[in-house]
Amino acid sequence: MLRSIHRLPLIFKRFRHAKTHWSEVQKKQFPKDRALANFDDFYGSVFGARWKSIRIALQCEHKYVALVNQFGDTEETIRQLQSEGAISLRDIYHARKNALANENQQMFAGGKVYKMQERVAAFQANRQQSESDALYRADPAAAPRNIETSRGTASIAETPDSEAQNVVDYKKSLDRSLKDDSEIDYQRLVDPAVGTAAALHEFVPATKLKGMEDYVFESEHYKYYSNNTDFPLNIEMEESFTIPETLHLYTYERGNVSDFRSPRKCVTGVLSHFLFDGASCLPPLALDVQPGERVLDACAAPGGKSLLLLQTLLPGTMVMNDLQESRCNRIRRLMRQYLYDFDEKWKQKRCFITQSDARNLQEYSMYDRALVDVPCTNDRHSIMENDNNIFKPSRVKERLRLPELQAGILSNCLKLLRPGGTLVYSTCSLSPVQNDGVVHMALSNVFNDVGLTVTIKDLSLMMQPLADVFKFANPATLKYGQLVLPFLPANFGPMYICKMVRNA
């Protein structure tokens, strides 16, 4: 008689390796991890204790503003938004502005104290020294085996211990050793009688590493920040800021994290409202377009800021430009979704989409207003998404040379303005280099090239009534513009805005 055997089920369990195991130590670093590490290093230095709260907000879902489409069911859409607790941004602005006027309050008093340049300069010096030591140090334990470059890797050979015997202080960088003649090893002479080296009569010290011609130092990115003025500079307090009556912007009060409902199709075939980061509405509003003016959006994709300008019904001619065909197609799709009969009716109203590098536009002195929202590190996207992330290893050179691109775009767009025309420069980055640094570099370039000067409009007081909605950086830390900081109760931005007027 066979005895039945009851088999117990086997449960497979995976045990994690120790933290010192190679599989744990050498985990793959994704672009968003690189971005966060870079921001912790740089922004932690320039923003200090404030960076902790900014960092948390950047890693959370940002807050939206709803732009009601006046070519759809406008009244019905407004009624629905108000029933869900949304508040008109124009009503908030006017109410707070009146209250401040009655209380006679001001955001700040006295002159500004610019300390950001010292922080950026100190950070650049530290980064430059650490990079130089890492590249040229001969200690095998300290020197990296592979250095990332924009085109691949450049290997650095290790120096045998036998060659480091009281000849040169290898703890010094190569550059410093070469500058000090007393430190060059003149005793390492080659014997002409040995082997095939008969023609080599003396040792020639190296001046640079082979294969590093295309290497771009991280510290080079921060050299673009400077506040040493070599051009005429005039800064005036801005006295006019309005939200047009034809514009309907709705948001939730500070601390309210409610979501807006998705846009619906109206009886006219267009969508009811457009949702975008609330700080994105500030650059086109600061542009203060007047009826019939010729307006340029130099880097328009995906098109939200251009859509807001068109919703005001103020531009006489609107030109939306971008570099790539795919980005121009995104603008076109957005306009077809929100503007009735865009391809026919709006072209008659002199609304155009162009594809060109903004640095090469040549319609000089033709525009009354220009919005220049340049490509940037896009801080919130960089630490949230790996796709299209500028911190990819293959995009190192592109990222480090962003300030050159931004300054080139801004410089050329200033030339496109007629005398007395207005330009608003903006980025969605916290970086002082890409913000005040680029503005300063562009102003210096256009003055030295063509003698063009501008007047900077200080938006501090005009933005004060919106301080209940947005979290602004202290104006004393910024020389040219305003900066919306991510902040959990009001998680908009980041968004830098600088307004300037071309002088005659």
C-alpha positions as CSV (number, residue, x, y, z in Angstrom):
1,M,0.0,0.0,0.0
2,L,1.5,3.3,-1.1
3,R,1.5,6.1,1.4
4,S,0.3,9.4,0.0
5,I,2.8,12.2,0.3
6,H,1.5,15.7,0.7
7,R,4.0,18.2,-0.7
8,L,4.2,21.6,0.8
9,P,4.1,24.5,-1.7
10,L,7.5,26.2,-2.4
11,I,7.6,29.9,-1.8
12,F,10.4,31.7,-3.6
13,K,11.6,34.9,-2.0
14,R,14.2,37.2,-3.4
15,F,16.7,38.6,-0.9
16,R,18.3,42.0,-1.5
17,H,22.0,42.2,-1.7
18,A,23.9,44.1,0.9
19,K,24.5,47.8,0.2
20,T,28.1,47.2,-0.4
21,H,27.4,44.6,-3.1
22,W,28.4,45.7,-6.6
23,S,24.8,45.4,-7.9
24,E,23.7,48.0,-5.3
25,V,26.7,50.3,-5.5
26,Q,26.7,50.6,-9.3
27,K,23.1,51.3,-9.9
28,K,22.3,53.1,-13.1
29,Q,22.0,56.8,-12.7
30,F,19.1,58.3,-14.7
31,P,19.0,61.8,-16.2
32,K,16.6,63.0,-13.5
33,D,19.0,61.7,-10.8
34,R,21.8,63.7,-12.4
35,A,19.6,66.8,-12.5
36,L,18.7,66.5,-8.9
37,A,22.3,66.0,-7.9
38,N,23.3,69.0,-9.9
39,F,20.6,71.2,-8.4
40,D,21.4,70.1,-4.9
41,D,25.0,71.2,-5.5
42,F,24.4,74.5,-7.2
43,Y,21.0,75.7,-5.9
44,G,21.9,74.5,-2.4
45,S,24.9,76.9,-2.6
46,V,23.0,80.0,-4.0
47,F,19.6,79.6,-2.3
48,G,20.9,78.3,1.0
49,A,18.2,77.2,3.5
50,R,15.4,78.1,1.1
51,W,16.5,75.3,-1.3
52,K,15.0,72.6,0.9
53,S,11.4,73.8,0.6
54,I,12.0,74.6,-3.2
55,R,13.3,71.1,-3.7
56,I,10.3,69.5,-2.2
57,A,7.9,71.6,-4.2
58,L,9.7,70.8,-7.5
59,Q,9.2,67.1,-6.9
60,C,5.5,67.5,-6.4
61,E,2.7,68.1,-9.0
62,H,2.6,71.8,-10.0
63,K,-0.5,74.0,-9.7
64,Y,-2.5,75.1,-12.7
65,V,-4.4,78.2,-13.9
66,A,-7.3,77.8,-16.3
67,L,-7.5,80.2,-19.3
68,V,-11.2,80.4,-20.4
69,N,-11.6,80.2,-24.2
70,Q,-13.7,83.2,-25.2
71,F,-14.4,81.5,-28.6
72,G,-16.3,78.7,-26.8
73,D,-19.1,78.6,-24.2
74,T,-17.5,81.4,-22.2
75,E,-20.2,82.1,-19.6
76,E,-21.0,78.4,-19.1
77,T,-17.3,77.6,-18.5
78,I,-16.9,80.5,-16.1
79,R,-20.0,79.4,-14.1
80,Q,-18.6,75.9,-13.8
81,L,-15.2,77.0,-12.7
82,Q,-16.7,79.4,-10.1
83,S,-19.0,76.6,-8.8
84,E,-16.0,74.5,-8.1
85,G,-14.3,77.2,-6.0
86,A,-12.0,78.8,-8.7
87,I,-11.3,82.5,-8.3
88,S,-10.6,85.1,-11.0
89,L,-7.0,86.1,-11.1
90,R,-8.0,89.6,-12.1
91,D,-10.4,89.9,-9.1
92,I,-7.6,88.8,-6.8
93,Y,-5.1,91.3,-8.3
94,H,-7.5,94.3,-8.1
95,A,-8.7,93.5,-4.6
96,R,-5.2,93.2,-3.2
97,K,-3.9,96.2,-5.1
98,N,-6.7,98.4,-3.6
99,A,-5.9,97.0,-0.1
100,L,-2.2,97.8,-0.4
101,A,-3.0,101.3,-1.7
102,N,-5.3,101.9,1.3
103,E,-2.7,100.5,3.7
104,N,0.2,102.3,1.9
105,Q,2.3,99.2,2.2
106,Q,5.4,98.3,0.1
107,M,7.2,95.0,-0.4
108,F,10.6,96.5,0.3
109,A,12.2,99.8,0.9
110,G,15.7,101.1,0.2
111,G,18.3,100.1,-2.4
112,K,18.9,96.5,-3.4
113,V,21.9,94.6,-2.2
114,Y,23.2,92.2,-4.9
115,K,24.9,89.2,-3.2
116,M,24.1,86.5,-5.8
117,Q,27.2,87.2,-7.8
118,E,29.5,86.4,-4.8
119,R,27.7,83.1,-4.3
120,V,27.9,82.1,-7.9
121,A,31.5,83.1,-8.2
122,A,32.4,81.1,-5.1
123,F,30.6,78.1,-6.4
124,Q,32.4,78.4,-9.8
125,A,35.8,78.6,-8.1
126,N,35.2,75.5,-6.0
127,R,33.9,73.5,-9.0
128,Q,36.8,74.6,-11.2
129,Q,39.3,73.6,-8.6
130,S,37.8,70.2,-8.0
131,E,37.5,69.5,-11.7
132,S,41.2,70.5,-12.3
133,D,42.4,68.3,-9.4
134,A,40.3,65.3,-10.7
135,L,41.6,65.6,-14.2
136,Y,45.3,66.2,-13.6
137,R,46.0,64.6,-10.3
138,A,48.4,61.6,-10.7
139,D,47.4,59.7,-7.6
140,P,45.7,56.6,-9.0
141,A,43.4,56.3,-6.1
142,A,42.1,59.9,-6.5
143,A,42.1,60.2,-10.3
144,P,38.9,59.0,-12.2
145,R,39.5,56.2,-14.6
146,N,37.0,57.6,-17.1
147,I,35.9,61.2,-17.7
148,E,32.6,61.8,-19.4
149,T,32.7,64.0,-22.5
150,S,30.2,65.1,-24.9
151,R,31.4,62.7,-27.6
152,G,32.3,59.7,-25.4
153,T,35.0,59.1,-22.7
154,A,38.6,60.0,-22.4
155,S,40.8,57.7,-20.4
156,I,43.4,58.9,-18.0
157,A,46.4,56.6,-17.6
158,E,47.5,55.7,-14.1
159,T,51.1,56.6,-13.0
160,P,53.0,53.7,-11.5
161,D,54.1,54.2,-7.9
162,S,57.7,53.8,-8.9
163,E,57.6,57.0,-11.0
164,A,56.4,59.1,-8.1
165,Q,59.6,59.0,-6.0
166,N,60.4,62.5,-4.7
167,V,60.5,64.1,-8.1
168,V,57.4,66.2,-8.5
169,D,54.6,67.0,-6.0
170,Y,51.9,65.3,-7.9
171,K,49.2,66.5,-5.5
172,K,49.5,69.8,-7.3
173,S,47.6,70.2,-10.6
174,L,49.5,70.0,-13.8
175,D,48.8,73.7,-14.6
176,R,50.2,74.8,-11.3
177,S,53.3,72.6,-11.6
178,L,54.0,74.0,-15.1
179,K,53.8,77.6,-13.8
180,D,56.4,76.9,-11.2
181,D,59.8,76.2,-12.9
182,S,61.2,74.9,-9.7
183,E,58.7,72.0,-9.7
184,I,59.5,70.7,-13.2
185,D,61.5,67.6,-13.2
186,Y,64.7,68.3,-15.2
187,Q,66.4,65.1,-14.0
188,R,64.2,62.8,-16.0
189,L,66.5,62.7,-19.0
190,V,66.6,59.9,-21.5
191,D,69.9,58.2,-22.2
192,P,70.7,58.6,-25.9
193,A,72.5,55.3,-26.0
194,V,69.6,53.2,-24.9
195,G,67.3,51.5,-27.4
196,T,65.6,53.5,-30.2
197,A,65.4,56.7,-28.2
198,A,68.7,58.0,-29.4
199,A,67.1,61.1,-31.0
200,L,65.3,62.0,-27.8
201,H,67.7,64.2,-25.8
202,E,65.5,65.6,-23.1
203,F,62.1,65.1,-21.4
204,V,59.4,67.5,-22.6
205,P,56.6,67.9,-20.0
206,A,53.0,67.6,-21.1
207,T,50.8,70.7,-21.3
208,K,47.5,69.0,-21.9
209,L,45.8,65.7,-22.1
210,K,45.3,64.1,-25.5
211,G,41.6,63.4,-26.4
212,M,40.3,66.3,-24.2
213,E,39.8,68.8,-27.1
214,D,36.0,68.6,-27.0
215,Y,35.7,68.3,-23.2
216,V,33.6,71.0,-21.6
217,F,34.1,71.7,-17.9
218,E,31.0,72.0,-15.7
219,S,32.5,75.1,-14.1
220,E,32.6,76.8,-17.6
221,H,28.8,77.0,-17.4
222,Y,28.9,79.4,-14.4
223,K,31.4,81.9,-15.8
224,Y,28.6,83.5,-17.8
225,Y,27.2,85.0,-14.6
226,S,28.5,88.5,-14.1
227,N,27.2,91.8,-12.8
228,N,30.2,94.0,-13.8
229,T,28.5,96.6,-16.0
230,D,30.4,97.8,-19.0
231,F,27.4,99.4,-20.7
232,P,24.9,102.2,-19.9
233,L,22.2,100.7,-17.6
234,N,18.9,102.4,-16.6
235,I,16.5,100.7,-14.2
236,E,13.0,102.2,-13.7
237,M,10.1,101.1,-11.6
238,E,7.2,99.8,-13.7
239,E,4.0,101.7,-13.1
240,S,1.5,99.8,-15.3
241,F,0.4,96.2,-15.2
242,T,-3.1,95.2,-16.2
243,I,-5.0,92.0,-16.8
244,P,-7.3,92.8,-19.8
245,E,-11.0,92.6,-19.3
246,T,-11.2,90.2,-22.3
247,L,-9.0,87.7,-20.4
248,H,-10.5,85.2,-18.0
249,L,-7.9,83.4,-15.8
250,Y,-9.0,81.3,-12.9
251,T,-7.1,79.6,-10.1
252,Y,-7.5,78.3,-6.6
253,E,-6.5,80.1,-3.5
254,R,-3.2,79.4,-1.8
255,G,-3.2,76.0,-0.1
256,N,-6.1,74.7,-2.2
257,V,-4.8,71.8,-4.3
258,S,-8.0,71.0,-6.1
259,D,-7.7,69.9,-9.7
260,F,-9.5,71.5,-12.6
261,R,-11.8,69.4,-14.7
262,S,-10.6,68.5,-18.2
263,P,-11.5,70.8,-21.1
264,R,-14.7,69.9,-22.9
265,K,-15.7,70.6,-26.5
266,C,-18.0,73.6,-27.0
267,V,-20.8,74.0,-29.5
268,T,-18.4,76.0,-31.7
269,G,-16.1,73.0,-31.9
270,V,-13.3,74.4,-29.8
271,L,-12.2,73.4,-26.3
272,S,-13.6,75.3,-23.3
273,H,-10.5,76.2,-21.4
274,F,-6.7,75.7,-21.4
275,L,-4.7,74.5,-18.4
276,F,-1.1,75.6,-17.8
277,D,1.3,76.3,-15.0
278,G,0.0,79.5,-13.4
279,A,3.4,81.3,-13.6
280,S,3.4,80.9,-17.4
281,C,0.7,83.6,-17.6
282,L,3.0,86.3,-16.1
283,P,5.4,86.9,-19.0
284,P,2.6,87.6,-21.6
285,L,0.8,89.8,-19.1
286,A,4.0,91.7,-18.3
287,L,4.4,92.3,-22.0
288,D,1.4,94.7,-21.8
289,V,0.3,94.5,-25.5
290,Q,-1.6,97.5,-26.8
291,P,-4.3,97.4,-29.5
292,G,-3.0,96.9,-33.1
293,E,0.6,96.2,-32.2
294,R,2.9,93.8,-34.0
295,V,3.9,91.0,-31.6
296,L,6.6,88.3,-31.8
297,D,6.7,85.1,-29.7
298,A,10.3,84.1,-30.6
299,C,10.3,80.6,-29.0
300,A,6.5,79.9,-29.0
301,A,6.1,76.2,-28.7
302,P,4.0,74.6,-27.3
303,G,2.0,77.8,-27.7
304,G,0.3,78.5,-24.4
305,K,1.7,82.0,-24.0
306,S,0.8,82.9,-27.6
307,L,-2.7,81.6,-27.0
308,L,-3.1,83.9,-24.0
309,L,-2.0,86.9,-26.1
310,L,-4.5,86.1,-28.8
311,Q,-7.3,85.7,-26.3
312,T,-6.8,89.4,-25.4
313,L,-7.8,90.3,-29.0
314,L,-5.1,93.1,-28.8
315,P,-2.3,92.1,-31.3
316,G,-2.7,93.6,-34.7
317,T,-0.2,91.0,-36.1
318,M,1.0,87.9,-34.2
319,V,4.0,86.0,-35.3
320,M,4.7,82.6,-33.5
321,N,8.1,81.3,-34.2
322,D,10.1,78.2,-33.3
323,L,13.1,76.3,-34.5
324,Q,11.8,72.8,-35.3
325,E,9.0,71.7,-37.5
326,S,7.6,69.3,-34.9
327,R,7.4,72.2,-32.4
328,C,5.7,74.4,-35.0
329,N,3.2,71.6,-35.6
330,R,2.5,71.6,-31.8
331,I,1.6,75.3,-32.0
332,R,-0.6,74.7,-35.0
333,R,-2.5,71.9,-33.3
334,L,-3.1,73.9,-30.1
335,M,-4.4,76.9,-32.1
336,R,-6.8,74.6,-34.1
337,Q,-8.1,73.3,-30.8
338,Y,-8.9,76.7,-29.3
339,L,-9.3,79.2,-32.1
340,Y,-12.3,78.7,-34.4
341,D,-11.4,78.2,-38.1
342,F,-7.7,79.0,-37.4
343,D,-6.3,78.1,-40.8
344,E,-8.5,80.5,-42.7
345,K,-10.0,83.1,-40.4
346,W,-6.9,83.8,-38.3
347,K,-4.5,84.1,-41.2
348,Q,-6.7,86.9,-42.4
349,K,-6.2,88.5,-39.1
350,R,-2.4,88.4,-39.7
351,C,-1.6,85.5,-37.3
352,F,1.4,83.5,-38.6
353,I,3.5,80.5,-37.6
354,T,7.1,80.6,-38.7
355,Q,10.0,78.2,-38.5
356,S,13.4,79.8,-37.9
357,D,16.3,80.0,-35.5
358,A,15.4,83.1,-33.4
359,R,19.1,84.1,-33.6
360,N,18.8,84.5,-37.3
361,L,15.5,86.5,-37.5
362,Q,16.3,89.7,-39.5
363,E,13.1,91.8,-39.3
364,Y,15.0,94.5,-37.5
365,S,13.1,97.3,-35.8
366,M,9.8,95.8,-37.0
367,Y,8.1,94.6,-33.8
368,D,6.4,96.6,-31.0
369,R,6.5,93.7,-28.5
370,A,8.5,90.6,-28.3
371,L,8.2,87.6,-25.9
372,V,11.4,85.6,-25.5
373,D,10.8,82.4,-23.6
374,V,14.1,80.7,-24.3
375,P,15.0,77.0,-24.1
376,C,16.4,76.3,-20.6
377,T,17.2,73.5,-18.2
378,N,13.4,73.3,-17.5
379,D,14.1,72.5,-13.8
380,R,10.8,70.9,-12.9
381,H,10.8,68.6,-16.0
382,S,14.4,67.7,-15.5
383,I,13.9,66.2,-12.0
384,M,10.6,64.6,-12.9
385,E,11.0,63.0,-16.3
386,N,13.8,61.1,-18.1
387,D,12.4,61.6,-21.6
388,N,13.8,64.7,-23.4
389,N,15.9,65.5,-20.3
390,I,18.8,67.9,-20.9
391,F,20.8,66.2,-18.2
392,K,21.3,63.1,-20.4
393,P,25.0,62.3,-20.8
394,S,24.7,62.8,-24.6
395,R,23.5,66.4,-24.0
396,V,26.3,67.6,-21.6
397,K,27.8,70.1,-24.1
398,E,24.3,71.4,-25.1
399,R,23.4,72.0,-21.4
400,L,26.6,73.7,-20.4
401,R,26.4,76.1,-23.4
402,L,22.8,77.0,-22.9
403,P,23.7,80.5,-21.7
404,E,25.4,81.2,-25.0
405,L,22.2,80.1,-26.9
406,Q,19.9,82.1,-24.6
407,A,22.0,85.3,-24.9
408,G,22.2,84.9,-28.6
409,I,18.4,84.7,-28.9
410,L,17.8,87.6,-26.6
411,S,20.5,89.8,-28.2
412,N,19.0,89.3,-31.7
413,C,15.4,89.8,-30.5
414,L,16.3,93.2,-28.9
415,K,17.4,94.3,-32.4
416,L,14.0,93.2,-33.8
417,L,12.3,95.8,-31.6
418,R,11.5,99.2,-32.9
419,P,12.8,102.1,-30.7
420,G,10.5,102.3,-27.7
421,G,9.4,98.6,-28.1
422,T,9.1,96.3,-25.2
423,L,10.6,92.8,-24.7
424,V,10.0,90.3,-21.9
425,Y,12.6,87.6,-21.3
426,S,11.6,84.5,-19.4
427,T,12.8,81.0,-18.4
428,C,11.4,78.2,-16.3
429,S,14.7,77.8,-14.4
430,L,16.0,78.9,-11.0
431,S,19.5,79.3,-12.3
432,P,21.0,82.8,-11.8
433,V,23.3,82.1,-14.7
434,Q,20.4,81.5,-17.2
435,N,18.3,84.4,-15.7
436,D,20.1,87.6,-14.6
437,G,23.4,86.3,-16.1
438,V,22.0,85.9,-19.6
439,V,20.2,89.3,-19.5
440,H,23.5,90.9,-18.4
441,M,25.5,89.2,-21.2
442,A,22.9,90.1,-23.9
443,L,22.8,93.7,-22.9
444,S,26.6,93.9,-23.0
445,N,26.6,92.2,-26.4
446,V,24.1,94.5,-28.1
447,F,25.7,97.6,-26.8
448,N,29.2,96.5,-27.9
449,D,27.9,95.3,-31.3
450,V,25.5,98.0,-32.4
451,G,25.4,100.5,-29.5
452,L,21.9,99.5,-28.5
453,T,20.7,100.3,-24.9
454,V,17.6,99.4,-23.0
455,T,15.8,100.4,-19.9
456,I,15.0,97.6,-17.4
457,K,11.5,97.8,-15.9
458,D,11.5,96.7,-12.3
459,L,8.3,94.7,-11.7
460,S,8.6,94.4,-7.9
461,L,5.7,96.7,-7.0
462,M,3.5,95.7,-9.9
463,M,3.8,92.0,-8.9
464,Q,3.2,92.7,-5.2
465,P,-0.6,92.3,-5.4
466,L,-0.1,88.8,-6.8
467,A,2.0,87.7,-3.8
468,D,-1.1,86.1,-2.3
469,V,-1.1,83.7,-5.3
470,F,2.6,83.3,-6.2
471,K,5.7,82.9,-4.1
472,F,8.2,85.5,-5.3
473,A,11.9,85.5,-4.6
474,N,13.2,88.4,-2.6
475,P,13.7,91.3,-5.1
476,A,16.9,92.2,-3.3
477,T,18.6,89.0,-4.7
478,L,17.8,89.8,-8.3
479,K,19.2,92.7,-10.4
480,Y,17.1,92.6,-13.5
481,G,13.9,90.5,-13.1
482,Q,11.4,88.7,-10.9
483,L,11.5,85.0,-10.0
484,V,8.5,82.8,-9.0
485,L,9.7,80.1,-6.6
486,P,8.0,76.7,-6.3
487,F,6.3,76.6,-2.9
488,L,4.0,73.8,-1.7
489,P,1.0,75.9,-0.8
490,A,1.4,77.8,-4.1
491,N,3.3,75.3,-6.3
492,F,3.8,77.4,-9.5
493,G,6.9,77.9,-11.4
494,P,9.8,78.3,-11.4
495,M,9.5,81.2,-13.7
496,Y,11.9,84.1,-14.3
497,I,10.5,87.3,-15.9
498,C,12.5,90.4,-17.0
499,K,10.9,93.3,-18.8
500,M,13.0,95.8,-20.9
501,V,12.3,98.6,-23.3
502,R,14.6,99.5,-26.2
503,N,15.8,103.1,-26.0
504,A,15.7,105.3,-29.1
